Amino acid sequence: MFSLPVLLSLWLVGEPTAFPNGKLDLPPRPAAAISGTEFYNRILNMTETEREQEVVNQIARGNVPDFLRTLKPITVTHGTHTATYHATVDYMAIGSDADFFRMPMSAPLGQQIADIAGCSLPTRKIVIDLHVNSDLRLTPSTFNPSTYDIDSVPVFKLNNDSIESKRAGQPLGLLIDGIKKDVVLTPIVPTRPSPARVAIVGWFYNSNPLATPTRTDSYIQPLSTIHESTYEDYSHGIRLIENELIVDGQVMTVAQVLADPVLAPLLTDEGANTFSRYPIPNPYPIDPGDNLVANGSFEGTYTGGVAESWTSWTAPGSAAMTFGRASINHFDGAHSQYFARGDTSPVDAGIFQTVAVEPGKTYTISAQIKRQSTLAGTFVRFGYDLDGGTNPSAGSVVYTDITGTTDNVWQPCQTSVTATGSAITLFARCGHTGTTGGTNAYFYVDAVSLRETTN
């Protein structure tokens, strides 16, 4: 059993520091999400503003291929210091693994997407690091601006199709290189006169894809800020870096490392600086569709540690669970709901909400749940009751159980159901069975939604 000081730290200090999870913080891809080809057809005749709004809508809803969600760890050193950060293996795309569309973006749009996904944009040094660590190196596909309208959607597709033709036969999930210029962070950007600029770099030649990549290999695009920040063409790509990284065994953010004169060389070859994100003058509203769950993002006020619009419950015979608002461990927004117990007493508790629906209609239920505990016997589940009841132990409740999965990682729970009545109740349930061992059991739930399924 833990000592008194440790137990006091559990109850008084609150949630532990979040660790990098090596994944994009996005909702699960909806079952009814459109494919990359359908997305292309949808944006083909849109204005730039309409198109960028659609990009935000699709990515905020989770319409991102699965292979992009698991990030690749990259370890770098400088002097006696070591850092490990996580990067997307390819450039941001919309659609499924079977049919996706890599989407060029302006600097403000790329920054908004990075923010949504809990990420940062890379630096020039990171771009070179990714080249050196790449698994698949392709030759660039170029389109002459005197012949092609290089900032048009049809050319975006020509480029994407050309990349896929060259990638044919290679599995998804490899760290790919040589297919795009990167939109990057550089302290040069804020020093440029108006209008605001975007910095781009990279696009390695890779004339011999079998050769071992080096830091001195040639690339087409030296670091440049020639374009306005709103400019985008087929050659621009958005690659993301998870905001949190491990530096000398400690959790830091990209912004913290870039600003530290000693540690900055781990991530940048331009010296310590505070330019860690592009300004977003007019962020696009995030519109993931009508979520019928009230306060599914667990913001607002908390009463007795329980988020507004939700009701807590404790199973008969269970010890008391501590409920609270988490401000470090959250999947979206600024907070999540957490549950905690600081000893080995058996506990079984959670929260629920009953949602009005229409009988016969199909709905998609999704949530993110997370466990931080090495205690044997801990469990965390998310479930629904099509009867609209409020008994978490009723036989009509169907649970998704992440017991036994990796600790400290957000786990998506998603299912499609057809309403049989006028209400569906959603349950988050967690606790442990009272086994001996360590304590400090924390559980989280966030990003809960129930939406009518549309095609």
C-alpha angles and dihedrals in degrees: 000000000000121000121256094258090055092048090049090052089054095052101034106033097043132206122013124247115281118249127210109273098193093234139100110258095233133127118261113277107268116245090234096046117135122251126245090259091051090049091052091051091048096054097037095099099026125115116250091257092050091047094051091048088053090051090055092046094051097045094042087054090053098253093152126120116261093236090064094053098070108070127212118240115233120192120202134175137204118182106313094341127098131190134184118198132171126235136185111258092225140011122289112281139172125229136035134314088261096048120018136154121213106223124210112216140190119247096259091047092046090050092050090051089049090052092049091051095045092248147118132227116250131253128230090263091051090051089054091045090054091050091053091049097041121132098198125034120191132181115253120262107222132191120198111236090216088064105027134048091236097190094052127106094238090058090046086059094045088055094046091049091049092051091050091049090055092044093052113133094019119109123244117252097054116127099253127206139181099039104096146017111246127236101227145184117249133159087232092075098071091046094059118099121248132322100063114251140216121223119220132180142160134035097160118216095226091185088165105040091183094059119100107258119240136190091250097056115127124255132189100233120054114198105295138175096181095120129073114251092253093056121110134164137174093276096058119096136183113222117177134217120200110251094230121063138166116252117182089337095310130106114246136159127244090247092053093051094046090053095049112093092208099043102032094089088068089070108018139039092201101073131258113319142156099232097112100143142020119249114254104209095181111018115199115244113252108238111175092165131266111326108199091197113097112230094355088163092057097232127137126050127347124211116200087350093303122119118244116269090028129095125213124222137185123202119239111273093017124131115241118281122214113231123198150153114266116210099174103040105053132133098208137358116015103298146032134193114261134192124196143179123185103201141039098266113130109262134179118172144125147140136278142191129194114219126198114236139166118256114247096021122117120237136187115224118196137169141160119230131180139187126204106188142097091198112127111240099030117139137184125187141171121205149162137218116211088197090065092234126152100219107107091199096052116126090236092066114100114203135197106213122203094180107139096024125118114297123238095023126113108243120204119227115192135159140157119232138176113227114241095183142014097279142040121197120212121207134194110195130180144150141105137269098240099261120158123256136071125352133208098105113178126177130185139192127189145150096039115176141167114191134171108253114244131180 
